[in-house]
Amino acid sequence: MTSGFSHALLVTGSRTWDAAEAMKAALNEAWRAWGPSAVARPVLLSGHCPKGADAMAERLWRAAGFEVIEFPADWSAEPRAAGFTRNQRMVDALVAMRAGGAQVRVATFLDLCSKCDQRTGQQQLMPRTPGHFSHGTVHARSRALAAGIEVEDVIHPRLPPF
């Protein structure tokens, strides 16, 4: 799964993500950062949620003719931790790709969490905005940063600026 790719982009984001233009701009930014002429075999890593950022990124990436590796969460095996386990698997795969010579990046598509509870240990990136970002996105972001992987944060355009 992790061999032969020249470039890998891990996408993580909210299930409520619906801003296609912001996502397209972020995907294009990854290409610019990589230097398009150097990209031989790119791959997208996705948590494979059927709605929101994952689904949108998969559609856009495949429409461009590129490969997607899906990491669906196994909610039946781990009803409460499946997303976090999946996030770590995606980051581990990205680290292995980097070790194999691929250039790697993460793009997070941040929207406010739709759940009402505040969970401890969740990083709030916009201190003046009520609420907090989606738990899974923030978790995947934190795991990527801990692994030393460059992360591009994309805040949903309907939210106020910092």
Residue pairs with C-beta under 8 A, 6 or more apart in sequence:
1 69
1 93
2 93
2 96
2 97
2 100
3 100
4 41
5 41
5 42
5 43
5 67
5 97
5 100
5 102
6 38
6 39
6 40
6 41
6 42
6 101
6 102
6 103
7 34
7 38
7 39
7 40
7 41
7 42
7 43
7 102
7 103
7 104
8 42
8 43
8 44
8 45
8 94
8 97
8 98
8 102
8 103
8 104
8 105
9 27
9 30
9 42
9 43
9 44
9 45
9 104
9 105
9 106
9 107
10 44
10 45
10 46
10 90
10 91
10 94
10 104
10 105
10 106
10 107
10 140
10 144
10 149
11 44
11 45
11 46
11 47
11 53
11 54
11 57
11 106
11 107
11 109
12 47
12 53
12 54
12 87
12 90
12 106
12 107
12 108
12 109
12 136
12 137
12 140
12 141
13 52
13 53
13 54
13 57
13 107
13 108
13 109
13 110
13 111
13 134
13 137
13 154
14 52
14 53
14 109
14 110
14 111
14 112
14 113
14 133
14 134
14 137
14 156
15 49
15 51
15 52
15 53
15 114
15 134
16 52
16 111
16 112
16 114
16 134
17 23
17 52
17 53
17 56
17 109
17 111
17 156
18 52
18 56
19 109
19 156
19 157
19 158
20 56
20 60
21 157
22 109
22 154
22 156
22 157
23 53
23 56
23 57
23 60
23 109
23 154
24 60
25 154
26 107
26 109
26 152
26 154
27 57
27 60
27 61
27 107
29 152
30 105
30 107
30 152
31 39
33 105
34 42
34 103
34 105
38 103
41 67
42 66
42 67
43 66
43 67
43 68
43 69
43 97
44 57
44 58
44 61
44 66
44 67
44 68
44 69
45 68
45 69
45 71
45 90
45 93
45 94
46 54
46 57
46 58
46 68
46 69
46 70
46 71
47 54
47 70
47 71
47 72
47 73
47 83
47 86
47 87
47 90
47 136
47 140
48 54
48 58
48 70
48 71
48 72
49 55
52 109
53 109
53 137
57 107
57 109
58 68
58 70
61 68
62 68
69 93
71 86
71 89
71 90
71 93
72 86
73 82
73 83
73 85
73 86
74 82
74 85
74 86
75 82
78 85
83 135
83 136
83 139
84 136
84 139
87 136
87 139
87 140
87 143
88 143
90 140
91 140
91 143
91 144
91 147
91 149
94 104
94 106
94 144
94 147
94 149
95 104
95 147
95 149
97 104
98 104
98 149
104 149
104 150
105 149
105 150
105 151
105 152
106 140
106 141
106 144
106 149
106 150
106 151
106 152
107 151
107 152
107 154
108 137
108 140
108 141
108 151
108 152
108 153
108 154
109 137
109 154
109 156
110 125
110 133
110 134
110 137
110 138
110 153
110 154
110 155
110 156
111 133
111 134
111 137
111 156
111 159
112 129
112 131
112 132
112 133
112 134
112 156
112 159
113 131
113 132
113 133
113 134
113 135
114 134
115 135
118 132
119 135
122 132
122 133
122 135
122 138
122 139
123 133
123 138
123 141
123 142
124 132
124 133
125 133
125 138
125 153
125 155
126 133
126 155
126 159
126 160
126 162
128 160
128 162
129 159
129 160
132 138
141 151
141 153
144 151
145 151
155 161
